[in-house]
């Protein structure tokens, strides 16, 4: 179990030397307890204390980075079983799988999709993470040629999926410097795979049929010097994956079986229910998700779900407050005010763009709360609106002093008029009705 701050403090030298970067040893202990500091920052810890603290203060699930360069992604380093307890930090990498028996054109098409496909949602660019090449042919040379096709078209994180160390060695001649994820090491071949992982600095997937066997294999791989591990839980059904992934997460988070504290690998193509498997993997702890190239609809669903699950539930996605233009508004254009909750902003912006009515959108800072919540919490008030109108120079942009506020902010209309001197118009509660409102109610 993780030590509490006072337990950690008892093991520290209590010098308050500040060499760790913190003003006191107690402050350092509190950071260690929260997983926000490293024991190596203290120069006066003896080896015994380091061993004890290192085992209890490092993240219960190790961080593993896959790939190099701009598209590198990290997985692991999670601290909780449920996201509402704190948050989930590292979204799973969703990887498109190709087979080396496919034509170069097919392999290239999948690679280009991952390279170029982009889905923008609530101001965030969402995309897939990399390409997995499977050595279906059993030939090291054919496998190597397929890897070369991928490399000719993109610099993406790679997963190399083969059965023999020889196939890996041949492919790694071309791509070792890009740190691909090697899949898979088993009890039968782990020494050879560990040697490749160590030699090239590549992370590696390990696989065993039971969790006990997996923990033992992880320990043996670490003893061989392979430290960057990802675990394949060998599920045979979706229910099997759910049971095993939940058990692994519980055992890792509680540190009951620290050997299971590694990110989880999930090849959804073996399930026969790929879309359902991807969704299950995202919500139930998979860190590397392998899939065949998805349809446009399934792509958006997977990327949206991943974004939702890996958004901090305690920190809503926020827009920067300011004055935004929709179209090319002139001096007589309407001014609409709303909050800086990103989903509110982008929903309203979308409907405004569809009306083709040029306008200004004044975004005020409610700390990411929705309109209704901000009104109820007192975060949206007349003084906030008054200050925003002045700060962003709205009077300089228009020849009128009319402000449209959201329907849910109607109780504030009179107070906003008194505080700002602007005439307040109450808009609809539903953003979908804004086009009809502007056509019927707005007078320049």
C-alpha positions as CSV (number, residue, x, y, z in Angstrom):
1,X,0.0,0.0,0.0
2,X,1.1,3.6,-0.6
3,X,2.6,5.4,2.3
4,X,1.0,8.5,3.8
5,X,2.9,11.8,3.9
6,X,3.8,11.5,7.6
7,X,5.0,8.0,7.1
8,X,7.2,9.2,4.3
9,X,8.4,12.1,6.4
10,X,9.7,9.7,9.1
11,X,12.1,8.2,6.5
12,X,13.5,11.5,5.3
13,X,16.6,13.1,6.8
14,X,14.7,16.1,8.1
15,X,17.5,18.5,7.2
16,X,15.2,21.1,5.4
17,X,18.2,21.7,3.1
18,X,16.0,22.7,0.2
19,X,18.3,20.8,-2.2
20,X,15.3,18.9,-3.5
21,X,13.6,22.1,-4.6
22,X,11.1,22.2,-1.7
23,X,11.3,24.4,1.4
24,X,11.0,21.6,3.9
25,X,11.2,17.9,4.1
26,X,7.5,17.8,5.0
27,X,6.6,19.5,1.8
28,X,8.7,17.1,-0.1
29,X,7.0,14.2,1.7
30,X,3.6,15.5,0.7
31,X,4.7,15.6,-2.9
32,X,6.1,12.1,-2.8
33,X,2.8,10.9,-1.3
34,X,0.9,12.5,-4.2
35,X,3.3,11.0,-6.8
36,X,4.5,14.5,-7.8
37,X,8.2,14.1,-6.8
38,X,11.0,11.6,-7.2
39,X,12.9,10.2,-4.3
40,X,16.2,10.7,-6.2
41,X,15.8,14.4,-5.6
42,X,16.8,14.0,-2.0
43,X,20.7,13.7,-1.9
44,X,20.7,12.4,1.7
45,X,18.5,9.4,1.6
46,X,20.2,6.1,2.4
47,X,19.7,3.1,0.1
48,X,17.2,1.4,2.4
49,X,15.0,4.5,2.5
50,X,15.3,4.8,-1.2
51,X,14.2,1.3,-1.8
52,X,11.2,1.6,0.5
53,X,10.1,5.0,-0.9
54,X,10.8,4.1,-4.5
55,X,8.5,1.1,-4.3
56,X,5.6,3.1,-2.7
57,X,5.8,6.6,-4.2
58,X,6.4,5.9,-7.9
59,X,3.3,5.7,-10.1
60,X,1.7,2.2,-9.5
61,X,1.5,1.8,-13.3
62,X,4.8,2.6,-15.1
63,X,5.0,5.2,-17.8
64,X,5.9,3.8,-21.3
65,X,6.6,5.9,-24.3
66,X,6.1,4.5,-27.8
67,X,7.8,6.0,-30.8
68,X,10.0,9.1,-31.2
69,X,9.4,12.6,-32.6
70,X,6.3,14.6,-32.9
71,X,3.8,11.7,-32.9
72,X,5.3,10.0,-29.8
73,X,2.6,9.0,-27.3
74,X,2.9,7.9,-23.7
75,X,0.8,5.4,-21.8
76,X,0.5,4.3,-18.2
77,X,1.4,6.4,-15.1
78,X,-2.2,6.1,-13.9
79,X,-3.1,6.4,-10.2
80,X,-6.8,5.6,-9.8
81,X,-9.4,3.0,-10.6
82,X,-12.2,5.5,-11.4
83,X,-11.7,8.7,-13.2
84,X,-13.9,10.7,-10.8
85,X,-11.4,9.9,-8.0
86,X,-8.8,12.1,-9.7
87,X,-8.5,11.7,-13.5
88,X,-7.0,9.5,-16.1
89,X,-3.9,11.0,-17.5
90,X,-2.6,9.2,-20.7
91,X,-5.2,8.3,-23.4
92,X,-4.8,4.9,-25.0
93,X,-3.0,4.9,-28.4
94,X,-5.4,3.6,-31.1
95,X,-3.3,1.8,-33.7
96,X,-4.4,0.6,-37.2
97,X,-3.2,-2.8,-38.0
98,X,-2.0,-4.0,-41.4
99,X,-0.7,-7.4,-42.5
100,X,2.5,-7.9,-44.4
101,X,0.5,-10.1,-46.9
102,X,-1.5,-7.0,-48.0
103,X,-0.4,-5.2,-51.1
104,X,1.9,-2.2,-50.7
105,X,-1.0,0.1,-51.9
106,X,-3.2,-1.2,-49.1
107,X,-0.5,-0.8,-46.5
108,X,0.3,2.7,-47.8
109,X,-3.4,3.7,-47.7
110,X,-3.8,2.8,-44.1
111,X,-0.6,4.5,-43.2
112,X,-1.6,7.8,-44.9
113,X,-5.0,7.7,-43.1
114,X,-3.3,7.6,-39.8
115,X,-0.8,10.3,-40.9
116,X,-3.4,12.7,-42.2
117,X,-6.8,12.0,-40.7
118,X,-7.9,14.6,-38.2
119,X,-11.1,15.1,-36.3
120,X,-11.5,18.4,-34.5
121,X,-13.9,18.4,-31.6
122,X,-14.5,21.2,-29.0
123,X,-11.3,22.8,-30.1
124,X,-9.1,19.8,-29.8
125,X,-7.5,17.9,-32.7
126,X,-8.1,14.2,-32.4
127,X,-6.2,11.5,-34.4
128,X,-5.1,7.9,-34.4
129,X,-1.6,7.2,-33.1
130,X,0.3,4.7,-35.2
131,X,0.5,1.6,-37.4
132,X,0.9,-2.0,-36.4
133,X,2.5,-4.4,-39.0
134,X,1.7,-8.1,-38.5
135,X,4.0,-10.8,-39.8
136,X,1.2,-12.9,-41.2
137,X,3.4,-14.3,-43.9
138,X,5.9,-15.8,-41.5
139,X,8.7,-14.5,-43.7
140,X,11.2,-12.1,-42.2
141,X,11.9,-10.5,-45.6
142,X,8.3,-9.9,-46.5
143,X,7.7,-8.4,-43.0
144,X,10.7,-6.1,-43.5
145,X,9.3,-4.9,-46.9
146,X,5.9,-4.1,-45.3
147,X,7.7,-2.1,-42.6
148,X,9.6,-0.3,-45.3
149,X,6.3,0.7,-47.0
150,X,5.0,2.2,-43.8
151,X,8.3,4.1,-43.2
152,X,8.2,5.4,-46.8
153,X,4.9,7.2,-46.2
154,X,5.0,8.5,-42.6
155,X,7.0,8.9,-39.4
156,X,4.5,7.2,-37.0
157,X,4.9,5.2,-33.9
158,X,5.0,1.5,-34.9
159,X,4.0,-1.8,-33.4
160,X,5.9,-4.8,-34.8
161,X,3.9,-8.0,-34.4
162,X,5.9,-11.1,-35.2
163,X,6.4,-14.7,-34.0
164,X,10.2,-15.0,-34.2
165,X,13.1,-12.9,-33.0
166,X,14.6,-13.2,-36.5
167,X,11.6,-11.3,-38.0
168,X,12.0,-8.6,-35.4
169,X,15.8,-8.3,-36.0
170,X,15.3,-7.9,-39.7
171,X,12.7,-5.2,-39.3
172,X,14.6,-3.4,-36.6
173,X,17.5,-2.9,-39.0
174,X,15.3,-0.2,-40.6
175,X,13.3,1.2,-37.7
176,X,15.1,0.5,-34.4
177,X,15.9,4.2,-33.9
178,X,12.1,5.0,-33.9
179,X,11.6,2.8,-30.8
180,X,8.7,0.6,-32.0
181,X,6.7,-1.5,-29.6
182,X,7.7,-5.1,-30.0
183,X,4.9,-7.6,-29.8
184,X,5.2,-10.2,-28.3
185,X,7.5,-11.8,-25.6
186,X,6.3,-15.1,-24.1
187,X,7.7,-17.6,-21.6
188,X,9.3,-19.4,-24.5
189,X,11.1,-16.5,-26.2
190,X,11.4,-13.8,-23.5
191,X,15.2,-14.0,-23.2
192,X,15.7,-13.3,-26.9
193,X,13.1,-10.6,-26.9
194,X,14.5,-8.9,-23.9
195,X,17.9,-8.9,-25.6
196,X,16.3,-7.1,-28.6
197,X,14.5,-4.7,-26.3
198,X,17.6,-3.8,-24.4
199,X,19.8,-3.5,-27.5
200,X,17.5,-1.1,-29.3
201,X,15.8,0.6,-26.4
202,X,12.3,-0.5,-27.5
203,X,9.3,-1.1,-25.3
204,X,8.0,-4.7,-25.4
205,X,4.6,-6.5,-25.1
206,X,4.6,-9.6,-22.8
207,X,1.9,-12.2,-22.9
208,X,0.8,-15.1,-20.6
209,X,-2.4,-17.0,-20.1
210,X,-2.9,-16.2,-16.4
211,X,-2.3,-13.1,-14.3
212,X,0.1,-15.1,-12.1
213,X,2.1,-16.2,-15.1
214,X,2.1,-12.6,-16.4
215,X,3.4,-11.2,-13.2
216,X,6.2,-13.9,-13.1
217,X,7.1,-13.1,-16.7
218,X,7.2,-9.4,-16.0
219,X,9.6,-10.0,-13.1
220,X,11.8,-12.2,-15.2
221,X,11.9,-9.6,-18.0
222,X,12.9,-6.9,-15.6
223,X,15.7,-9.1,-14.3
224,X,16.9,-9.5,-17.9
225,X,17.0,-5.7,-18.2
226,X,13.9,-5.1,-20.2
227,X,12.1,-2.3,-18.2
228,X,9.6,-0.9,-20.7
229,X,6.8,-3.4,-20.7
230,X,3.2,-3.5,-21.9
231,X,1.0,-6.4,-20.9
232,X,-1.2,-8.5,-23.2
233,X,-3.8,-10.2,-20.9
234,X,-4.6,-12.9,-23.5
235,X,-8.4,-12.4,-23.4
236,X,-10.6,-14.7,-25.4
237,X,-13.9,-12.8,-25.0
238,X,-14.9,-9.2,-24.2
239,X,-16.1,-10.4,-20.8
240,X,-12.7,-12.0,-20.3
241,X,-10.9,-8.7,-21.1
242,X,-13.2,-6.8,-18.7
243,X,-12.5,-9.2,-15.8
244,X,-8.8,-9.4,-16.4
245,X,-8.2,-5.7,-17.1
246,X,-10.2,-4.7,-14.0
247,X,-8.3,-7.2,-11.8
248,X,-4.9,-5.9,-13.1
249,X,-5.8,-2.3,-12.5
250,X,-7.0,-3.1,-8.9
251,X,-3.9,-5.1,-8.1
252,X,-1.6,-2.4,-9.6
253,X,-3.3,0.6,-8.0
254,X,-3.3,-1.0,-4.6
255,X,0.3,-2.2,-5.2
256,X,-0.7,-5.7,-4.1
257,X,1.0,-7.2,-7.1
258,X,3.5,-4.5,-8.3
259,X,4.7,-6.8,-11.1
260,X,1.4,-6.1,-12.8
261,X,1.9,-2.3,-12.8
262,X,2.3,-1.9,-16.5
263,X,0.1,-0.5,-19.3
264,X,-2.3,-3.0,-21.0
265,X,-2.2,-4.1,-24.7
266,X,-5.5,-5.0,-26.4
267,X,-5.7,-6.4,-29.9
268,X,-9.4,-5.9,-30.7
269,X,-9.2,-7.7,-34.0
270,X,-9.3,-11.1,-32.2
271,X,-12.7,-10.5,-30.6
272,X,-15.0,-10.5,-33.6
273,X,-16.8,-7.4,-32.2
274,X,-14.2,-4.8,-32.9
275,X,-16.3,-1.6,-32.3
276,X,-17.5,-2.9,-29.0
277,X,-14.0,-4.0,-28.0
278,X,-12.5,-0.6,-28.8
279,X,-15.1,1.1,-26.6
280,X,-14.5,-1.4,-23.8
281,X,-10.8,-1.0,-24.1
282,X,-11.0,2.8,-23.8
283,X,-13.2,2.8,-20.7
284,X,-11.6,-0.2,-19.0
285,X,-7.9,0.5,-18.9
286,X,-6.4,-0.5,-22.3
287,X,-3.4,1.6,-23.1
288,X,-2.5,0.3,-26.6
289,X,-5.5,-0.6,-28.7
290,X,-5.0,-2.5,-32.0
291,X,-7.7,-2.3,-34.6
292,X,-8.2,-2.7,-38.3
293,X,-8.7,0.6,-40.2
294,X,-12.1,1.9,-39.0
295,X,-15.0,3.4,-41.0
296,X,-15.5,7.2,-40.8
297,X,-18.4,6.7,-38.3
298,X,-16.5,4.3,-36.1
299,X,-13.5,6.6,-36.2
300,X,-15.4,9.6,-34.8
301,X,-17.1,7.4,-32.2
302,X,-13.8,6.0,-30.9
303,X,-12.0,9.3,-30.9
304,X,-14.9,11.1,-29.2
305,X,-15.2,8.5,-26.5
306,X,-11.5,8.6,-25.8
307,X,-11.6,12.4,-25.5
308,X,-14.5,12.2,-23.1
309,X,-13.0,9.5,-20.8
310,X,-9.6,11.2,-20.7
311,X,-10.9,14.7,-20.0
312,X,-10.3,15.7,-16.4
313,X,-13.8,15.5,-14.8
314,X,-12.8,18.2,-12.3
315,X,-11.5,20.6,-15.0
316,X,-14.0,21.3,-17.8
317,X,-12.5,22.0,-21.2
318,X,-12.3,25.8,-21.4
319,X,-12.1,28.4,-24.1
320,X,-10.0,31.5,-23.7
321,X,-12.3,34.5,-22.8
322,X,-12.5,37.1,-25.5
323,X,-14.4,38.5,-28.4
324,X,-14.8,36.1,-31.3
325,X,-16.0,36.8,-34.8
326,X,-18.4,34.5,-36.7
327,X,-18.2,35.4,-40.4
328,X,-17.3,39.0,-41.1
329,X,-19.4,41.1,-38.8
330,X,-19.8,44.8,-39.3
331,X,-20.7,47.6,-37.0
332,X,-24.4,46.7,-37.0
333,X,-23.8,43.0,-36.2
334,X,-25.4,41.4,-33.2
335,X,-23.3,40.7,-30.1
336,X,-24.0,37.4,-28.3
337,X,-22.6,36.6,-24.8
338,X,-22.0,33.1,-23.5
339,X,-19.6,31.2,-21.1
340,X,-16.2,29.7,-21.7
341,X,-17.3,26.1,-21.4
342,X,-15.9,24.7,-24.7
343,X,-18.9,22.5,-25.5
344,X,-21.2,25.5,-25.1
345,X,-18.9,27.7,-27.3
346,X,-18.5,25.2,-30.2
347,X,-22.1,24.2,-30.2
348,X,-23.3,27.8,-30.4
349,X,-20.6,28.7,-32.9
350,X,-21.7,25.8,-35.1
351,X,-25.3,26.9,-35.1
352,X,-24.3,30.6,-35.7
353,X,-22.2,29.6,-38.7
354,X,-25.2,27.7,-40.2
355,X,-27.4,30.9,-39.9
356,X,-24.9,32.8,-42.1
357,X,-25.6,35.9,-39.9
358,X,-22.2,37.6,-39.2
359,X,-22.0,38.3,-35.5
360,X,-19.7,38.8,-32.5
361,X,-19.5,36.2,-29.7
362,X,-18.4,37.5,-26.3
363,X,-17.0,34.8,-24.2
364,X,-16.8,35.5,-20.4
365,X,-14.7,33.5,-17.9
366,X,-16.9,31.2,-15.8
367,X,-14.1,28.8,-15.1
368,X,-15.4,26.4,-17.7
369,X,-18.9,26.0,-16.2
370,X,-22.0,25.8,-18.4
371,X,-24.5,28.7,-18.4
372,X,-27.0,27.1,-16.0
373,X,-24.3,26.0,-13.6
374,X,-22.5,29.3,-13.7
375,X,-25.7,31.2,-13.0
376,X,-26.5,28.9,-10.1
377,X,-23.0,29.1,-8.7
378,X,-22.7,32.9,-9.0
379,X,-19.8,32.6,-11.5
380,X,-21.9,34.4,-14.1
381,X,-23.0,37.8,-12.9
382,X,-23.5,41.4,-14.1
383,X,-20.0,42.5,-13.0
384,X,-18.3,39.8,-15.0
385,X,-20.2,40.8,-18.1
386,X,-19.5,44.5,-17.5
387,X,-15.8,43.9,-17.2
388,X,-15.7,41.7,-20.2
389,X,-17.4,44.3,-22.4
390,X,-14.7,46.8,-21.3
391,X,-11.7,44.5,-21.4
392,X,-12.4,43.3,-25.0
393,X,-13.4,46.6,-26.4
394,X,-16.8,45.6,-27.6
395,X,-18.1,49.2,-27.9
396,X,-15.4,49.9,-30.4
397,X,-16.5,47.1,-32.7
398,X,-20.3,47.9,-33.0
399,X,-22.4,51.0,-33.4
400,X,-25.1,49.8,-31.0
401,X,-25.3,48.8,-27.3
402,X,-27.4,45.6,-27.5
403,X,-26.3,42.4,-26.0
404,X,-28.0,39.0,-26.4
405,X,-27.6,36.7,-23.4
406,X,-28.4,33.0,-23.1
407,X,-31.9,32.1,-22.1
408,X,-30.7,30.4,-18.9
409,X,-29.1,33.7,-17.9
410,X,-32.5,35.5,-18.1
411,X,-32.6,36.2,-14.3
412,X,-29.5,38.4,-14.7
413,X,-30.9,40.6,-17.6
414,X,-32.0,43.5,-15.5
415,X,-28.8,43.6,-13.4
416,X,-26.6,43.4,-16.5
417,X,-28.5,46.3,-18.0
418,X,-28.0,48.4,-14.8
419,X,-24.3,47.5,-14.6
420,X,-23.4,48.0,-18.2
421,X,-25.8,50.5,-19.7
422,X,-26.4,48.0,-22.6
423,X,-29.9,46.9,-23.6
424,X,-30.1,43.2,-22.9
425,X,-32.0,40.8,-25.1
426,X,-32.7,37.3,-23.8
427,X,-32.0,34.7,-26.4
428,X,-33.2,31.1,-26.5
429,X,-32.2,28.4,-24.0
430,X,-31.5,25.9,-26.8
431,X,-28.6,26.9,-29.2
432,X,-30.4,25.1,-32.0
433,X,-33.0,27.9,-32.0
434,X,-30.6,30.8,-32.4
435,X,-31.0,31.1,-36.1
436,X,-34.8,31.5,-35.9
437,X,-34.2,34.0,-33.0
438,X,-31.9,36.2,-34.9
439,X,-34.2,36.2,-38.0
440,X,-37.2,37.1,-35.9
441,X,-36.0,39.2,-33.0
442,X,-32.7,40.9,-33.9
443,X,-33.0,44.5,-35.0
444,X,-29.8,46.4,-35.8
